[in-house]
Amino acid sequence: MDRLDAQKQRNLSFSQRALVYFQKMRGGSCPACQPVCLASHMFNAVGSFLGMGFICLLNFYYHIPLLVPSLGASAVLLFAACHVPMAQPRNVVGGHILSAAAGVLVYQLLGHRWWTIALAVTLAILLMNLSNTLHPPGGATAFVAVYTGQGVGYIFSPVALGAIILVILAALINNCSPKRKYPTFWF
């Protein structure tokens, strides 16, 4: 909303503002979805299986703690939407690390309460926005840190190590396709 629209909005009555408010929720027209070929869908599926499979293999057979649920959400972005800014390495790794740090900090200072989980997620969003590393799965990383009572080690493993491994795998796998280029940018 530009400055002129904001000024017009201030001059509206309460009922007019309420009407405008609820009209916004109607949404707009949906842009036509471009068809994606079956081969692309299969590539997404195979890439996700290989990426998450490797992380799980390291965890189950070599007992390297890498499993955090939010990495599954990161895999969706890395293999099915690798072109979006939120799937780029800076966002994936930075978003997870900042979110884990936010969650650990909140838990260590304030403990496990209903509002500390909300505070951790909010702090994670704020940190990601300020650092331009927004990565939606980071919210779950902060949530898990408080909900499961994590310490500082959680930031490094499983979070940072898992995110770095997943980004490396995404670069190796996505670039096998002649139609993909990952990453679009590193930092």
C-alpha positions in Angstrom: 0.0 0.0 0.0 1.5 3.3 -1.0 1.4 6.5 1.0 -1.7 7.9 -0.8 -3.7 4.7 -0.1 -2.7 4.8 3.5 -3.9 8.4 3.7 -7.2 7.6 2.1 -7.6 4.6 4.6 -7.2 7.0 7.6 -10.0 9.2 6.3 -12.5 6.2 6.2 -15.1 5.6 8.8 -14.9 2.6 11.0 -17.5 0.7 9.0 -15.7 1.5 5.7 -12.4 0.4 7.2 -14.0 -2.9 8.3 -15.4 -3.4 4.8 -12.0 -2.8 3.2 -10.4 -5.1 5.8 -12.7 -8.0 5.0 -12.5 -7.4 1.2 -8.8 -8.0 1.4 -9.5 -11.5 2.6 -11.3 -12.4 -0.7 -7.9 -12.6 -2.4 -7.3 -11.9 -6.0 -7.4 -13.9 -9.2 -5.1 -16.9 -9.2 -2.5 -16.8 -11.9 -2.7 -19.7 -14.2 -0.6 -22.6 -13.0 1.9 -23.7 -15.6 1.8 -27.4 -16.2 4.8 -29.3 -14.9 5.8 -32.4 -16.7 5.8 -35.8 -15.0 9.6 -36.1 -15.4 10.0 -32.9 -13.2 7.7 -34.3 -10.5 9.6 -37.6 -10.5 12.9 -35.7 -10.3 11.5 -33.8 -7.2 10.5 -37.1 -5.6 13.9 -38.8 -6.3 15.9 -35.8 -5.2 13.9 -35.6 -1.9 14.3 -39.3 -1.3 18.0 -39.2 -1.9 18.6 -36.1 0.1 16.5 -37.1 3.2 17.5 -40.7 2.8 21.2 -39.8 3.1 20.5 -37.7 6.3 18.5 -40.6 7.8 21.2 -43.1 6.8 23.8 -41.1 8.6 21.6 -40.8 11.7 20.4 -44.5 11.8 23.6 -46.3 10.9 26.4 -44.0 12.0 24.6 -42.4 14.9 25.3 -38.9 13.7 22.4 -36.8 15.1 21.0 -35.1 12.1 17.2 -35.6 12.4 15.1 -32.6 13.1 11.6 -32.5 11.6 12.1 -29.1 10.0 14.7 -30.5 7.6 11.8 -32.4 6.0 10.1 -29.1 5.2 13.5 -27.8 3.9 13.7 -30.8 1.6 10.4 -29.7 0.0 11.8 -26.3 -0.8 15.2 -27.6 -1.9 13.9 -30.3 -4.2 10.5 -29.1 -5.4 11.1 -25.3 -5.4 14.8 -24.9 -5.6 14.5 -21.6 -7.5 12.8 -19.6 -4.8 14.9 -17.3 -2.5 13.8 -19.3 0.6 15.5 -22.4 -0.8 18.9 -20.8 -1.3 21.8 -21.8 0.9 22.0 -18.6 2.8 18.4 -18.8 3.7 18.4 -22.6 4.5 21.5 -22.6 6.6 21.2 -19.1 8.1 17.5 -19.5 8.8 18.0 -22.8 10.6 20.9 -21.6 12.6 19.3 -18.4 13.7 16.1 -20.2 14.5 17.8 -22.8 16.5 19.7 -20.2 18.4 16.5 -18.3 19.1 14.8 -21.5 20.4 17.7 -22.5 22.6 18.1 -19.0 24.0 14.4 -18.7 24.9 14.3 -22.2 26.4 17.5 -21.7 28.4 16.3 -18.3 29.8 12.6 -18.9 30.2 12.0 -22.6 30.1 9.2 -24.6 28.6 5.8 -22.9 28.8 3.1 -22.3 26.2 4.2 -18.8 25.5 7.9 -19.6 25.2 7.3 -21.6 22.1 5.4 -18.7 20.6 8.2 -16.3 21.6 10.9 -18.6 20.1 9.1 -18.8 16.8 8.5 -15.0 16.8 12.1 -14.3 17.7 13.2 -16.7 14.9 11.1 -14.8 12.4 12.5 -11.5 13.5 16.1 -12.7 13.3 15.6 -14.2 9.9 13.9 -11.0 8.6 16.6 -8.8 10.0 19.3 -10.9 8.4 17.5 -11.5 5.1 17.6 -15.3 5.7 13.9 -16.1 5.8 13.3 -19.8 5.6 9.9 -21.0 6.8 11.0 -24.3 8.2 13.2 -22.3 10.6 10.0 -21.6 12.6 9.7 -25.3 13.3 13.4 -25.5 14.3 12.8 -22.9 17.0 9.6 -24.6 18.1 11.3 -27.9 18.5 14.2 -26.4 20.5 11.8 -25.1 23.2 9.3 -28.0 23.0 12.1 -30.6 23.5 14.3 -28.6 25.8 17.4 -28.3 23.7 20.8 -27.0 24.7 23.4 -25.2 22.7 24.6 -28.3 21.0 21.3 -28.5 19.1 22.4 -25.5 17.1 25.4 -27.3 15.7 24.0 -30.8 15.4 21.5 -31.7 14.2 20.5 -28.2 12.9 23.6 -26.6 11.3 25.2 -29.8 10.2 21.9 -31.2 8.9 21.1 -28.0 6.9 24.6 -27.9 5.4 24.5 -31.5 4.3 21.1 -31.1 2.8 22.1 -28.0 0.9 25.2 -29.8 -0.5 23.1 -32.7 -1.5 20.5 -30.3 -3.1 23.3 -28.7 -5.2 24.7 -32.1 -6.3 21.2 -33.6 -7.1 19.4 -30.6 -8.6 22.2 -29.8 -11.0 21.9 -33.3 -12.5 18.9 -32.0 -14.3 19.7 -29.9 -17.4 16.6 -27.7 -16.6 17.7 -26.7 -13.1 20.4 -24.5 -11.6 21.0 -24.7 -7.9 21.8 -22.5 -6.1 20.7 -19.3 -7.6 23.0 -17.5 -5.1 25.1 -18.7 -2.2 25.3 -15.6 0.0 
